[in-house]
Amino acid sequence: MHINLMAVFFTAWGYTLTYLEFAGFIASVIGVGLGVFGPRSTWPWWNISSLLYFLLFWQEKYYASAWLQLIFIAGGFWGWFGWGKQGAQPARLTRKEKTLWAVGGVIAWGALYPILRKIGAAASLTDAFGFVGSCIAQLLMVVEKYESWPLWFVVDAVYTYQFWHGGSYLTAILYFIFVLIAVAGWKRWLKESSAR
Protein backbone atom coordinates (compact mmCIF):
# COMPACT_ATOMS: atom_id res chain seq x y z
CA MET A 1 0.00 0.00 0.00
CA HIS A 2 1.40 3.38 -1.05
CA ILE A 3 0.60 6.51 1.00
CA ASN A 4 1.14 9.95 -0.49
CA LEU A 5 2.45 12.01 2.45
CA MET A 6 1.05 15.21 0.93
CA ALA A 7 -2.45 13.69 0.74
CA VAL A 8 -5.11 14.78 3.20
CA PHE A 9 -5.33 12.53 6.25
CA PHE A 10 -8.51 14.22 7.47
CA THR A 11 -10.23 17.58 7.71
CA ALA A 12 -11.85 18.84 10.91
CA TRP A 13 -13.26 22.26 11.78
CA GLY A 14 -11.90 23.60 8.50
CA TYR A 15 -8.34 22.42 9.21
CA THR A 16 -6.76 20.08 6.69
CA LEU A 17 -4.23 17.63 8.14
CA THR A 18 -1.89 15.82 5.76
CA TYR A 19 -0.24 12.47 6.39
CA LEU A 20 3.06 14.37 6.35
CA GLU A 21 2.13 16.69 9.21
CA PHE A 22 0.58 13.85 11.22
CA ALA A 23 3.65 11.60 10.84
CA GLY A 24 5.97 14.49 11.69
CA PHE A 25 3.89 15.26 14.78
CA ILE A 26 4.08 11.69 16.11
CA ALA A 27 7.82 11.30 15.44
CA SER A 28 8.54 14.69 17.04
CA VAL A 29 6.64 13.99 20.24
CA ILE A 30 8.47 10.67 20.64
CA GLY A 31 11.91 12.16 19.87
CA VAL A 32 11.65 15.25 22.07
CA GLY A 33 9.92 13.30 24.84
CA LEU A 34 12.79 10.82 24.95
CA GLY A 35 15.25 13.73 25.09
CA VAL A 36 14.07 14.61 28.60
CA PHE A 37 15.43 11.31 29.90
CA GLY A 38 18.62 11.50 27.83
CA PRO A 39 18.76 8.11 26.08
CA ARG A 40 20.66 7.83 22.84
CA SER A 41 17.49 6.55 21.13
CA THR A 42 16.10 10.11 21.03
CA TRP A 43 18.26 10.94 17.97
CA PRO A 44 16.82 8.60 15.30
CA TRP A 45 13.32 9.85 16.14
CA TRP A 46 14.61 13.41 16.02
CA ASN A 47 16.02 12.79 12.53
CA ILE A 48 12.83 11.20 11.18
CA SER A 49 10.70 14.08 12.44
CA SER A 50 13.18 16.64 11.10
CA LEU A 51 13.08 15.14 7.62
CA LEU A 52 9.28 15.16 7.61
CA TYR A 53 9.10 18.72 8.90
CA PHE A 54 11.66 19.90 6.36
CA LEU A 55 9.20 18.89 3.63
CA LEU A 56 6.23 20.44 5.43
CA PHE A 57 7.91 23.75 6.28
CA TRP A 58 9.31 24.17 2.77
CA GLN A 59 5.83 23.68 1.37
CA GLU A 60 4.45 26.33 3.78
CA LYS A 61 7.28 28.84 3.00
CA TYR A 62 8.79 28.75 6.47
CA TYR A 63 12.21 28.67 4.83
CA ALA A 64 14.39 29.15 7.91
CA SER A 65 12.40 26.48 9.76
CA ALA A 66 12.84 24.14 6.79
CA TRP A 67 16.62 24.59 6.62
CA LEU A 68 16.77 24.26 10.38
CA GLN A 69 15.52 20.69 10.05
CA LEU A 70 18.65 19.79 8.07
CA ILE A 71 20.77 21.23 10.88
CA PHE A 72 18.72 19.12 13.31
CA ILE A 73 19.48 16.02 11.26
CA ALA A 74 23.22 16.76 11.36
CA GLY A 75 22.90 17.36 15.10
CA GLY A 76 21.04 14.07 15.43
CA PHE A 77 23.98 12.15 13.98
CA TRP A 78 26.41 14.10 16.15
CA GLY A 79 24.24 13.47 19.22
CA TRP A 80 24.00 9.74 18.50
CA PHE A 81 27.78 9.37 18.47
CA GLY A 82 28.49 12.09 21.05
CA TRP A 83 26.19 10.84 23.77
CA GLY A 84 27.33 7.25 23.44
CA LYS A 85 25.56 4.27 24.93
CA GLN A 86 25.30 5.82 28.39
CA GLY A 87 23.11 8.69 27.16
CA ALA A 88 23.34 12.35 28.17
CA GLN A 89 25.48 13.46 31.11
CA PRO A 90 24.20 17.04 31.68
CA ALA A 91 26.59 19.82 32.69
CA ARG A 92 26.28 23.62 32.89
CA LEU A 93 27.72 26.52 30.94
CA THR A 94 29.93 29.09 32.66
CA ARG A 95 28.68 32.67 32.98
CA LYS A 96 31.09 33.76 30.25
CA GLU A 97 29.85 31.03 27.90
CA LYS A 98 26.24 32.06 28.51
CA THR A 99 27.06 35.69 27.67
CA LEU A 100 28.91 34.74 24.47
CA TRP A 101 26.01 32.53 23.29
CA ALA A 102 23.46 35.26 24.05
CA VAL A 103 25.40 38.00 22.23
CA GLY A 104 26.10 35.70 19.26
CA GLY A 105 22.44 34.73 19.11
CA VAL A 106 21.19 38.32 19.04
CA ILE A 107 23.68 39.24 16.29
CA ALA A 108 22.75 36.20 14.19
CA TRP A 109 19.02 36.91 14.63
CA GLY A 110 19.52 40.51 13.51
CA ALA A 111 21.48 39.36 10.46
CA LEU A 112 19.04 36.64 9.38
CA TYR A 113 15.81 38.65 9.70
CA PRO A 114 16.34 40.97 6.70
CA ILE A 115 17.39 38.05 4.51
CA LEU A 116 14.20 36.13 5.26
CA ARG A 117 12.13 39.26 4.74
CA LYS A 118 13.72 39.89 1.35
CA ILE A 119 13.01 36.36 0.07
CA GLY A 120 9.38 36.50 1.19
CA ALA A 121 9.40 34.12 4.14
CA ALA A 122 6.03 33.66 5.80
CA ALA A 123 7.11 34.92 9.26
CA SER A 124 10.53 36.57 8.98
CA LEU A 125 11.01 37.90 12.53
CA THR A 126 9.83 34.84 14.45
CA ASP A 127 11.32 32.40 11.94
CA ALA A 128 14.73 34.11 12.24
CA PHE A 129 14.52 33.99 16.05
CA GLY A 130 13.42 30.37 16.00
CA PHE A 131 16.18 29.38 13.58
CA VAL A 132 18.98 31.00 15.58
CA GLY A 133 17.60 29.94 18.97
CA SER A 134 17.05 26.38 17.79
CA CYS A 135 20.56 26.11 16.35
CA ILE A 136 22.04 27.20 19.67
CA ALA A 137 19.69 24.97 21.70
CA GLN A 138 20.45 21.98 19.45
CA LEU A 139 24.19 22.47 19.81
CA LEU A 140 23.89 22.83 23.58
CA MET A 141 21.80 19.67 23.73
CA VAL A 142 24.29 17.71 21.64
CA VAL A 143 27.13 18.76 23.96
CA GLU A 144 24.89 17.90 26.93
CA LYS A 145 24.41 21.35 28.48
CA TYR A 146 21.50 21.95 30.81
CA GLU A 147 20.86 25.42 29.33
CA SER A 148 19.52 23.86 26.15
CA TRP A 149 16.16 23.27 27.89
CA PRO A 150 15.40 26.86 29.07
CA LEU A 151 16.29 28.01 25.55
CA TRP A 152 14.05 25.34 24.00
CA PHE A 153 11.26 26.64 26.25
CA VAL A 154 11.52 30.17 24.80
CA VAL A 155 12.03 29.04 21.19
CA ASP A 156 9.13 26.60 21.32
CA ALA A 157 6.83 29.26 22.81
CA VAL A 158 7.70 31.60 19.91
CA TYR A 159 7.11 28.82 17.38
CA THR A 160 3.77 27.98 19.03
CA TYR A 161 2.65 31.54 18.34
CA GLN A 162 4.09 31.55 14.81
CA PHE A 163 2.43 28.35 13.66
CA TRP A 164 -0.92 29.10 15.32
CA HIS A 165 -0.97 32.55 13.75
CA GLY A 166 -0.03 30.96 10.39
CA GLY A 167 -2.89 28.46 10.54
CA SER A 168 -0.74 25.32 11.08
CA TYR A 169 -2.74 24.33 14.14
CA LEU A 170 -1.43 20.81 14.72
CA THR A 171 2.14 22.04 14.42
CA ALA A 172 1.30 24.85 16.88
CA ILE A 173 -0.09 22.26 19.29
CA LEU A 174 3.08 20.21 18.78
CA TYR A 175 5.24 23.19 19.73
CA PHE A 176 3.06 23.84 22.78
CA ILE A 177 3.69 20.21 23.79
CA PHE A 178 7.40 20.96 23.25
CA VAL A 179 7.06 23.90 25.69
CA LEU A 180 5.72 21.48 28.32
CA ILE A 181 8.41 18.91 27.53
CA ALA A 182 11.05 21.66 27.81
CA VAL A 183 9.86 22.38 31.35
CA ALA A 184 10.30 18.68 32.21
CA GLY A 185 13.74 18.59 30.56
CA TRP A 186 14.69 21.82 32.31
CA LYS A 187 13.86 20.31 35.73
CA ARG A 188 15.44 16.93 35.10
CA TRP A 189 18.67 18.21 33.53
CA LEU A 190 19.00 20.91 36.22
CA LYS A 191 18.82 18.24 38.91
CA GLU A 192 21.27 15.96 37.08
CA SER A 193 23.75 18.77 36.36
CA SER A 194 23.58 19.89 40.03
CA ALA A 195 24.59 16.43 41.16
CA ARG A 196 27.91 16.61 39.26
JOTA-V28091 format. One record per residue. N is the residue number from 1. PHI is phi as a letter, one per 30 degrees, with the letter a starting at -180 (none if undefined). D_FIRST is the distance of its C-alpha to the first C-alpha in Angstrom with 1 decimal. Layout:
n=(N:N)
phi=(PHI:PHI)
d_first=(D_FIRST:D_FIRST)
//
This chain:
n=(1:2:3:4:5:6:7:8:9:10:11:12:13:14:15:16:17:18:19:20:21:22:23:24:25:26:27:28:29:30:31:32:33:34:35:36:37:38:39:40:41:42:43:44:45:46:47:48:49:50:51:52:53:54:55:56:57:58:59:60:61:62:63:64:65:66:67:68:69:70:71:72:73:74:75:76:77:78:79:80:81:82:83:84:85:86:87:88:89:90:91:92:93:94:95:96:97:98:99:100:101:102:103:104:105:106:107:108:109:110:111:112:113:114:115:116:117:118:119:120:121:122:123:124:125:126:127:128:129:130:131:132:133:134:135:136:137:138:139:140:141:142:143:144:145:146:147:148:149:150:151:152:153:154:155:156:157:158:159:160:161:162:163:164:165:166:167:168:169:170:171:172:173:174:175:176:177:178:179:180:181:182:183:184:185:186:187:188:189:190:191:192:193:194:195:196)
phi=(none:c:c:d:d:d:d:d:d:a:b:b:h:i:c:c:c:c:e:d:d:d:d:d:e:d:d:d:d:d:d:d:e:d:e:e:d:i:d:d:d:d:d:d:d:e:d:d:d:d:d:d:d:e:d:d:d:d:d:c:i:c:d:d:d:d:d:e:d:d:d:d:d:d:d:d:d:d:d:e:d:d:d:i:d:d:i:d:b:e:b:c:d:d:e:d:d:d:d:d:d:d:d:d:d:d:d:d:d:d:d:d:e:d:d:d:d:d:d:i:d:d:b:e:d:d:d:d:d:d:d:d:d:d:d:d:d:d:d:d:d:d:c:i:c:e:d:d:d:d:d:e:e:d:d:d:d:d:d:e:d:e:d:d:d:d:i:c:d:d:d:d:d:e:d:d:d:d:e:d:d:d:d:d:d:e:d:d:d:d:d:d:d:d:d:c)
d_first=(0.0:3.8:6.6:10.0:12.5:15.3:13.9:16.0:15.0:18.2:21.8:24.8:28.5:27.8:25.6:22.2:19.9:16.9:14.0:16.0:19.2:17.8:16.3:19.6:21.6:20.3:20.7:24.1:25.5:24.7:26.2:29.2:29.9:30.0:32.4:35.1:35.5:35.4:33.1:31.8:28.2:28.3:27.9:24.3:23.1:25.5:24.0:20.4:21.6:24.0:21.4:19.3:22.6:23.9:21.3:22.0:25.8:26.0:24.4:27.0:29.9:30.8:31.5:33.5:30.8:28.2:30.4:31.3:27.7:28.4:31.6:29.9:27.6:30.8:32.5:29.6:30.3:34.0:33.7:31.8:34.7:37.4:37.0:36.7:36.0:38.5:36.7:38.6:42.4:43.4:46.6:48.3:49.3:53.0:54.6:55.0:51.3:50.3:52.6:51.4:47.7:48.7:50.8:48.2:45.5:47.8:48.6:45.0:44.0:46.9:46.0:42.3:42.9:44.6:42.1:39.2:41.4:42.2:38.6:37.7:35.6:34.7:36.8:39.1:41.4:39.0:36.3:39.1:40.3:36.9:36.2:39.5:39.6:36.1:37.0:40.1:38.5:35.8:38.5:40.6:37.8:37.0:40.8:40.8:43.2:43.5:44.1:40.4:39.8:42.5:41.3:37.6:39.1:40.7:37.9:35.3:37.7:38.1:34.4:34.0:36.6:35.1:31.6:32.9:35.3:32.7:30.5:27.7:28.3:25.5:26.4:30.1:29.5:27.8:30.9:33.1:31.4:32.2:35.8:36.0:34.4:36.9:39.8:38.6:38.3:41.7:43.4:41.9:42.5:45.9:46.9:45.6:47.3:50.5:50.7:51.0)
//
